[in-house]
Amino acid sequence: RAVADVQCRGQDAGQSQVRAGMAWVYTAYAQGHPRLAPLQRQARAQRLGLWSQPRPVAPWVYRHRYATAR
């Protein structure tokens, strides 16, 4: 799986998304990005973005739960 660092106007796009609660940190691929987990904890504590939902579902859980046979 390809993982990239994306910059937009001098900002780290991944960090911005996680900080706003618009992205979920997948720890298996976040080993080289130690700042993401604390940003996610902060967004979760502040109930931002997806963390405002009563029971947010991780993307990998959602895909597994709703996978269709091909």
Phi and psi restraints in degrees (value plus and minus 20) as a CYANA .aco file:
   2 ALA   PHI    -103.3   -63.3
   2 ALA   PSI     114.2   154.2
   3 VAL   PHI    -143.8  -103.8
   3 VAL   PSI     113.0   153.0
   4 ALA   PHI    -150.6  -110.6
   4 ALA   PSI     132.1   172.1
   5 ASP   PHI    -117.6   -77.6
   5 ASP   PSI     102.7   142.7
   6 VAL   PHI    -134.3   -94.3
   6 VAL   PSI     107.4   147.4
   7 GLN   PHI    -130.1   -90.1
   7 GLN   PSI     118.7   158.7
   8 CYS   PHI    -157.5  -117.5
   8 CYS   PSI      94.0   134.0
   9 ARG   PHI      33.0    73.0
   9 ARG   PSI      22.6    62.6
  10 GLY   PHI      59.6    99.6
  10 GLY   PSI     -15.7    24.3
  11 GLN   PHI    -129.5   -89.5
  11 GLN   PSI     122.3   162.3
  12 ASP   PHI     -96.4   -56.4
  12 ASP   PSI      94.6   134.6
  13 ALA   PHI     -82.5   -42.5
  13 ALA   PSI     -60.0   -20.0
  14 GLY   PHI     -83.5   -43.5
  14 GLY   PSI     -66.0   -26.0
  15 GLN   PHI     -82.5   -42.5
  15 GLN   PSI     -60.3   -20.3
  16 SER   PHI     -82.9   -42.9
  16 SER   PSI     -61.9   -21.9
  17 GLN   PHI     -87.0   -47.0
  17 GLN   PSI     -64.6   -24.6
  18 VAL   PHI     -85.5   -45.5
  18 VAL   PSI     -63.1   -23.1
  19 ARG   PHI     -78.7   -38.7
  19 ARG   PSI     -56.7   -16.7
  20 ALA   PHI    -105.1   -65.1
  20 ALA   PSI     -22.7    17.3
  21 GLY   PHI      57.5    97.5
  21 GLY   PSI       2.8    42.8
  22 MET   PHI    -123.4   -83.4
  22 MET   PSI     -16.3    23.7
  23 ALA   PHI    -167.8  -127.8
  23 ALA   PSI     127.7   167.7
  24 TRP   PHI    -124.0   -84.0
  24 TRP   PSI     112.7   152.7
  25 VAL   PHI    -100.5   -60.5
  25 VAL   PSI     103.4   143.4
  26 TYR   PHI    -118.0   -78.0
  26 TYR   PSI      81.3   121.3
  27 THR   PHI     -78.6   -38.6
  27 THR   PSI     -49.1    -9.1
  28 ALA   PHI     -81.5   -41.5
  28 ALA   PSI     -49.7    -9.7
  29 TYR   PHI    -125.4   -85.4
  29 TYR   PSI     -17.0    23.0
  30 ALA   PHI    -124.5   -84.5
  30 ALA   PSI      -6.5    33.5
  31 GLN   PHI     -77.3   -37.3
  31 GLN   PSI     -57.2   -17.2
  32 GLY   PHI    -106.6   -66.6
  32 GLY   PSI     -11.9    28.1
  33 HIS   PHI    -150.5  -110.5
  33 HIS   PSI      49.8    89.8
  34 PRO   PHI     -84.4   -44.4
  34 PRO   PSI     -35.9     4.1
  35 ARG   PHI     -99.3   -59.3
  35 ARG   PSI     -36.9     3.1
  36 LEU   PHI     -89.2   -49.2
  36 LEU   PSI     -64.9   -24.9
  37 ALA   PHI     -79.7   -39.7
  37 ALA   PSI     -65.9   -25.9
  38 PRO   PHI     -83.5   -43.5
  38 PRO   PSI     -55.6   -15.6
  39 LEU   PHI     -84.9   -44.9
  39 LEU   PSI     -58.7   -18.7
  40 GLN   PHI     -86.7   -46.7
  40 GLN   PSI     -62.0   -22.0
  41 ARG   PHI     -80.4   -40.4
  41 ARG   PSI     -60.7   -20.7
  42 GLN   PHI     -85.9   -45.9
  42 GLN   PSI     -66.1   -26.1
  43 ALA   PHI     -82.0   -42.0
  43 ALA   PSI     -60.0   -20.0
  44 ARG   PHI     -85.2   -45.2
  44 ARG   PSI     -64.2   -24.2
  45 ALA   PHI     -82.3   -42.3
  45 ALA   PSI     -53.9   -13.9
  46 GLN   PHI    -108.9   -68.9
  46 GLN   PSI     -20.8    19.2
  47 ARG   PHI      35.6    75.6
  47 ARG   PSI      29.1    69.1
  48 LEU   PHI    -113.2   -73.2
  48 LEU   PSI     128.3   168.3
  49 GLY   PHI      34.3    74.3
  49 GLY   PSI    -147.4  -107.4
  50 LEU   PHI     -82.7   -42.7
  50 LEU   PSI     -43.0    -3.0
  51 TRP   PHI     -95.4   -55.4
  51 TRP   PSI     -25.2    14.8
  52 SER   PHI    -100.3   -60.3
  52 SER   PSI     -33.1     6.9
  53 GLN   PHI     -95.0   -55.0
  53 GLN   PSI     128.0   168.0
  54 PRO   PHI     -82.9   -42.9
  54 PRO   PSI     -58.9   -18.9
  55 ARG   PHI    -161.8  -121.8
  55 ARG   PSI      57.0    97.0
  56 PRO   PHI     -83.1   -43.1
  56 PRO   PSI     125.8   165.8
  57 VAL   PHI    -131.0   -91.0
  57 VAL   PSI     106.4   146.4
  58 ALA   PHI     -80.8   -40.8
  58 ALA   PSI     124.2   164.2
  59 PRO   PHI     -75.7   -35.7
  59 PRO   PSI     -60.2   -20.2
  60 TRP   PHI     -88.8   -48.8
  60 TRP   PSI     -50.8   -10.8
  61 VAL   PHI     -91.4   -51.4
  61 VAL   PSI     -63.7   -23.7
  62 TYR   PHI     -79.2   -39.2
  62 TYR   PSI     -68.1   -28.1
  63 ARG   PHI     -80.6   -40.6
  63 ARG   PSI     -61.7   -21.7
  64 HIS   PHI     -86.6   -46.6
  64 HIS   PSI     -63.2   -23.2
  65 ARG   PHI     -84.7   -44.7
  65 ARG   PSI     -58.5   -18.5
  66 TYR   PHI    -130.2   -90.2
  66 TYR   PSI       1.9    41.9
  67 ALA   PHI     -85.8   -45.8
  67 ALA   PSI     120.7   160.7
  68 THR   PHI    -132.4   -92.4
  68 THR   PSI     125.7   165.7
  69 ALA   PHI     -88.7   -48.7
  69 ALA   PSI     118.8   158.8
